[in-house]
Amino acid sequence: AEVVSLDPSTLDDVIALVGEVGAATGTSALAAELMASLRSRVAAVRAAVGGLARPRVFALEWSDPPFNAGHWVPDMIVAAGGEPVLATSGKASRQVEWSEVAGADPEVVVFMPCGYDLASAAAEGRTLLDVPELAAAARIVAVDGDAFFSRPGPRVVDGVEALAGVLHPDALPSPPAGMVRLLR
């Protein structure tokens, strides 16, 4: 049996993984179709948000202690029409201080704890409403990070679409129920 090592860093890397898995499993044609579809969906979101104001978005992967969301999540934010703060495409998540978060002045905080479904993320995310350094954020949302943000697979494109609906509700449809919960 062949072992395929998958270690994506960016959104493009995550989509390209589909091709690697397709090549390893003898399903290259199907993988190519899926990659084209995923890239087309991301391009459609980028086109829909092009020219719109880009809210400053802080993706919070963990709250105690706070960690930013790294790797492909900053790319997801950019594709969805936001400006990621305290995060760099392709770089690992890192611990941050609440003072750094306040200094970055995010307009939207997206809480996406790894390993949590939406209900668990929303329950823990309510504690963020009491964090003084987040008081200036206009919106705080919890998402199903495990399904749509943390794991490198095709569903990250669902995450891009959902995030775009949160950041630009006038330009894109609201995310389906079960993906995002508005906390503030």
N, C-alpha and C positions, 0 to 999 in steps of 0.2 A: 504494500500500500504506500502511496506517495503522501508525504506530509507537506502541506502548503502552509507557509508562514504568512500570516496576514497582519500587517502593522501599519494601518493608514494614519496619516497626520492631518490631511486636509479633506474638504468636501469632495474635491475631484478624486483624491485617493480612494475615498469610500466608494464612489461610483465605479472607479476602475477595478475595485476588488471583485465586482460582479463578473468582469471579464476573466480575472484570474481564476475564480472558482469555476466559471464555465469551461475554461481551457483544461483545468484539472479534472473535470467531471465529464468531459466529452460533450458538453452542451454549449459550445461556443456561439452557435447561431442564436440560440435562445437568449444567451447572456448579452449578445450584441444588441438584440431587440430591446431588452430590458434597460440596458445602459442608455440607448438612444431615447427611450421613453423618459427615463429619470432626468437626463440632461435637458430634454425638451420641457419638462415640467418646471425645472429650476429656471430655465430661460424665460418661460412664461411669467413666473413670479417676478424675476428681475425686470422684465418689460413693464409689468403692471405697476411696479413701485418706482420705476425710473423717473427722475425729476421731482419726486415727492421729498418733503422734508424728512431727514433721517433722525429719528429719536435716538438719544444716547441710551444704550442697552447694556446692563450688567447681567451676565449669566452667572448665577450662583449655584455651584455644584454641590456645595455642602455649607451648612450654616454655623456649626459649632465644632471647631473653629471655621471661619469662612474660607472657602476655596472658590476661585474663579473656575469657569468651565473653559477648557482649552481645546487643543487639537482642531477638529473640524467645526466646533461650535461657533467660533468667530466668523468663519465663512458662511455658516447658516444664517447668522444675524445680518451680514452684509447682503446676502442674496434676498433676504426677507425685507430689506429696506431699512435696516437699522445701522447704527454706528456702534460697534462693540467697544466697551471700555474695559480697561484692565485685563485685556486678553489679546493674544497675538496668534494669528493663524498658524497652525502646525506646531505650536508649542504646548507642552504639557500643562495641565492644571497646576495651580500653585496656591499655597495659603496666602491670603491677603489680610490686611488689618481693616477693621471697620472704618478707621480714619481715612485709609486709602480710597475706600468705596465712596465715602462722603465727599472726598476731594475730587473724585471723578464725576460727581454730580449726575448720576444716571436719572433719566426720565422714566425708564421702565426697568424693573428688576424681574428677571425670569428665574424662578427657583426650580431647579431641575436635579434634585438629588439622585445620584446613581443608586440603583437598586430599589427605588420607590415607585409605586404606581401613583396614579393621580390622587386618589383618596388620601394616601399616606403623605404625599408631598403637600397637599393642601392643608392637612391637619398640622403638620410641622411648620408649614409656611406661615400659618397665622401668627406664630411667634415673631415673625419678621415685622409685623405691624407695630411692634413695641420697640424696635431697634431705632434709637434716635438718629443714627447716621443715615437711615433710609427715609426719614420723615419728608424730605423734599421730593422723593420720587413720586411722580403722578400716579403710576400704576405699579402694582406688584401682582404678578401672576404665578401660579404653580402649574407645572406641566408634568406629563407622564414622561419623565426623563429617561427611564429605563427603556420604554418602547420607541421613543422618537428622537432622542438626542444622544444618549450615552453609548449606545451600541452601534458599531459601524456596519450598517446594512441599508438596504433600499428604503426602509422606513424613515431614515433621516430626511428624505425628500418630503414625506408627510409632515415632518417637523418644520421644514422650511415654509411649507404652505400654511401651516397653523400659525407659526410665528408672524408671517406676513399679515394674516388676518387680524392678529392682535395689534400689531404695530400700525396697520393701515386699514382700519375697519371700513372706511368709506370707499376704498379701492378694491378690496378683496373680500371674499366671503368669510364669515366667522368660522373659526375652527369647529369641526364636529364635536358634539358633546362627548365627554370622556377623554379629551386631549388636553384641555386647558381649563383652569379655574381662576377667575378674577378674584383676588383677595382685597385689592384696593384699586 
